[in-house]
Amino acid sequence: MKIDHALLTTLRKYLDEMMYSLMDFRLSSHLEMSLLGFPTIQSLRRAVQQLDAPHNVLFRLFRIGESVDDAAVRSALPASVFEALVQLELLIPGKTSEWRTPSLLIVPAEGLYLLVSIPPIYSTSTRLCHTGFEVSSSIMTRALPVSCSGLRVLDIGSGSGLHALLCARRGADSVVGLERNKEAVSIASANAILNGLDGKVEFRQSDKLAALAESERFNFVLCNTPSSPMISGEPSSLEEIGNAVLFDLLEKLPAYLQPRASGLLAAWRCFGFQSHTYQLEAVASQLAKEGFSTTAYVDRAPNTVESILRVLQTEIERRRRSYRADTDAIMKRVREQLRQPGKPVDGAYNQLIFIERGQNEARGQIRIYPLVAATNGHAPHAKQSPAAETTNHFWIRPPLGGVAPIQTRIQ
Ligand SMILES: C[S@@+](CC[C@H](N)C(=O)[O-])C[C@H]1O[C@@H](n2cnc3c(N)ncnc32)[C@H](O)[C@@H]1O
């Protein structure tokens, strides 16, 4: 798509006029939710059929991702909006006198308009998707501070820009989003303009922290880690298997963070035992050296150990297509790690890790809470009033209530 301030502003005004978010909210009361917390496409189609013609066309194009015939599009959209969408390349010609989007939806999320890819989940080793929108995005959203006033935010792996933009909307002084995927950087930049937040948020193409200047400092960091790669080299310990991007940037990250910085780091699908994972231990101990305390919100991942190993094998094979022997050797080593005496593994866990610098009494401790505690507005790290009952219906709604820690470990 093209980035053009005036054209994106025309689109925003039209979405406002059409009360796109409100209409989406109303539709939601008719929708069946899938187990992932997203509406099923069938129920969305049924609900959209009941809308008046302009909303029907708008929602078919940008909420469901259908092709719509030329005559219907031209009679539904004002000429200036149609022209803007074509020039932005958000409407492209379909097969036979039809229009469709370049696989981009507009999803209202927490008061933002968000351009996201179809399917709205992130790239894996088998599927390409530039800007996703999935359960992990939703979990992170719910754990964000209600007020970001005074924060200089760094969002690593910013994807659609959802969290960077939410922090800006919630009063952050400035936000930098780093993202490796060029297409995602451009979509996130469009999302910034679409939401009138481009003055505060900057998205840069970057492999991990590479695009930061040495002098840059932040006091709030976010990182919703990609599920691939799971390893960066040839892992010699269980700690190195899980979220390679996060693991690899831990050493350099503290230098960019201020003395009283905090942040939320996601580490999905890590091997562990009884709600405690080896990668979490490594993250906490690395960051403790730099003065951070760690609180982890943990839930069992639905994956089996074997299914994770299959994903890992695919990842290694893709990386080293011509070195079959290496794949076997690495997998053998990983399996040996999983059988080590003294390092029991009873499955994999998803974790949202809250880090905070300058809390000396808690330094070296890992407090572990159920993941739901991070997202229901009663998280021990949430210093503000709960964000749980926000206006957006699109997200999963976890139950309310205070939650006690599962365990506290001393490093
Ligand atoms: C799980 S997605 C999270 C996106 C967004 N923060 C969210 O929660 O919706 C992970 C993102 O990290 C990006 N990414 C992967 N490897 C990266 C790297 N080495 N440096 C920067 N970004 C990376 C991916 O392109 C993807 O957009």
The ligand as a MOL file (V3000), in Angstrom:
LIG
                    3D

  0  0  0     0  0            999 V3000
M  V30 BEGIN CTAB
M  V30 COUNTS 27 29 0 0 0
M  V30 BEGIN ATOM
M  V30 1 C 4.1230 -11.9610 17.4640 0
M  V30 2 S 4.4240 -10.6170 16.3950 0 CHG=1
M  V30 3 C 3.9700 -9.2420 17.4610 0
M  V30 4 C 3.5380 -8.0080 16.7170 0
M  V30 5 C 2.8990 -6.9310 17.6000 0
M  V30 6 N 3.8210 -6.4660 18.5770 0
M  V30 7 C 1.6340 -7.4710 18.2560 0
M  V30 8 O 1.7150 -7.9030 19.3980 0
M  V30 9 O 0.5790 -7.4910 17.6230 0 CHG=-1
M  V30 10 C 6.1730 -10.5120 16.3150 0
M  V30 11 C 6.6910 -9.4380 15.3850 0
M  V30 12 O 8.1140 -9.4140 15.4850 0
M  V30 13 C 8.6530 -9.1780 14.2010 0
M  V30 14 N 10.0410 -9.6810 14.1910 0
M  V30 15 C 10.4650 -10.9550 14.0000 0
M  V30 16 N 11.7990 -11.0140 14.0780 0
M  V30 17 C 12.2380 -9.7680 14.3360 0
M  V30 18 C 13.5280 -9.1900 14.5290 0
M  V30 19 N 14.6240 -9.9260 14.4620 0
M  V30 20 N 13.6140 -7.8690 14.7690 0
M  V30 21 C 12.4940 -7.0960 14.8200 0
M  V30 22 N 11.2490 -7.5960 14.6380 0
M  V30 23 C 11.1170 -8.9000 14.4100 0
M  V30 24 C 7.7170 -9.9540 13.2820 0
M  V30 25 O 7.8260 -9.5090 11.9490 0
M  V30 26 C 6.3610 -9.6710 13.9260 0
M  V30 27 O 5.7860 -8.5100 13.3980 0
M  V30 END ATOM
M  V30 BEGIN BOND
M  V30 1 1 1 2
M  V30 2 1 2 3
M  V30 3 1 2 10
M  V30 4 1 3 4
M  V30 5 1 4 5
M  V30 6 1 5 6
M  V30 7 1 5 7
M  V30 8 2 7 8
M  V30 9 1 7 9
M  V30 10 1 10 11
M  V30 11 1 11 12
M  V30 12 1 11 26
M  V30 13 1 12 13
M  V30 14 1 13 14
M  V30 15 1 13 24
M  V30 16 1 14 15
M  V30 17 1 14 23
M  V30 18 2 15 16
M  V30 19 1 16 17
M  V30 20 1 17 18
M  V30 21 2 17 23
M  V30 22 1 18 19
M  V30 23 2 18 20
M  V30 24 1 20 21
M  V30 25 2 21 22
M  V30 26 1 22 23
M  V30 27 1 24 25
M  V30 28 1 24 26
M  V30 29 1 26 27
M  V30 END BOND
M  V30 END CTAB
M  END
